[in-house]
Amino acid sequence: MGLAKRIIPCLDVDDGRVVKGVQFVDIRDAGDPVEVAKRYNDAGADEITFLDITASHEGRDTTLHTVEQIASQVFIPLTVGGGVRTLEDIRNLLNAGADKVGINSAAVHNPEFVREAAERFGSQCIVVAIDAKKVSAESEPNRWEIFTHGGRKPTGLDAVQWAKRMTDYGAGEILLTSMDRDGTKNGFDIALTRAISDAVPVPVIASGGVGNLQHLVDGVIQGGADAVLAASIFHFGEYSVEEAKRFMQSSGIEMRL
Amino acid sequence: MTEVVAVIDYGMGNLHSAGKALEKVANGQQILITGDADQIRAADRVVFPGVGAIRDCIAVLRETGLDQAILDVIAAGKPLLGICVGMQALMARSEENNGVDCLGVFDGEVTFFGEMQDDTGSKLKVPHMGWNQVQQGMAHPMWAGIANNARFYFVHSYCVTGLADEEVAGYCDYGRRFAAAATRNNVFAVQFHPEKSADAGLTLLENFLRWQP
């Protein structure tokens, strides 16, 4: 008996609609975010993550409205990330009903932003999202680097060192996405997940590459993840959240059922 | 007359969720999010939520006089529900921020989880974040319709210990055993977030709106 591992469906939302990119290029539509969030809540999701990929400024208001709608009807934790650049962005999202806010490229551009955000709003609501890609050759020891711009732009930052630094600055959780695996359905990058999870004192959410339920189990047992995030396997009904939870439980992982 | 449930707003973060969850389970009660000490004293029931650092929380409560309003509500025998840092603030003292004196409603101490290991020897992650089981320490109207060992959503790095057994309404285990819920007379306080704990949490909030201590 104890703390359960979490399953977190991720909604990529563009201008008020849920979409999911395969390798961030090929986009398919899976519906209205409020309806999807409610469906996941009813299905037993432990949290919901909402990644805002809206480009336009006007779209930001749509996002706040959507967050407000979800938070009025869904009583499980809600994390919102995407385009979070200022303390005011964070305040607006928290006031709209987000419980946690994901910071990604703004942390790379200005690491102090994470410190300020954690001091102002508390570590419990600051999630640093890390997009990492393997840069070492097969014959070398594993090394991953932080990439921005949907995995196109290298930063020269070592992923493990970066994750440690972000938690030193006050990040309360790390959302770790393997850019090599995202959209492939080949499973999480287990070595990456394990390296980050062992390096930081805060919970780690594994993301990128889930194609079947065994991948979720591997992320927790082999990767050491505290939570697993997936989108398309749930959005398109390949597996239900409940099915995933039962499978993980039957593999010896403590779940909320 | 319509019963008024005040949710104390002292500028420490997101009260949207607590307000919305209470509205969802309200049965005619008016949910009033307010930082006004008189409105809080006049309310029929009071919810005392909290997030963030305890030092800031206590400092704001003292500056605004809301600390006294909370003590008055308790003295008046009205039901009061503390949530998360709201629960911690009701204790005697917290070791967060190099030691902070709290409101002293309970004699408990708020202590850091610290460096701990699980059964397999791997380091426990702090904050304690996610769904953990609450073992009910007593029969209580606030637990009506909630299974023993039901899971609630927690997110915190400090926890309440040192309460008298008869004041611990629920226990949780995370590296150590701590008070997930505390109660005395008309006060009930929980470390977890009922407003984020799906059906179990909504049931607890509904129980609070009906509770006649």
Interface residues (C-beta under 8 A of the other chain):
Chain A: M1 G2 L3 A4 K5 R6 N41 D46 E68 A71 S72 F75 I76 P77 L94 N95 A96 G97 A98 D99 F121 G122 S123 Q124 C125 G172 E173 P201 V202 P203 V204 G224 D226 A227 R256
Chain B: G13 N14 H16 S17 K20 A21 K24 V51 G52 A53 D118 S122 K123 K125 V126 P127 H128 M129 G130 W131 N132 Q133 N149 R151 Y153 F154 V155 H156 S157 D173 Y174 H193 E195 K196 S197 A198 G201 L202
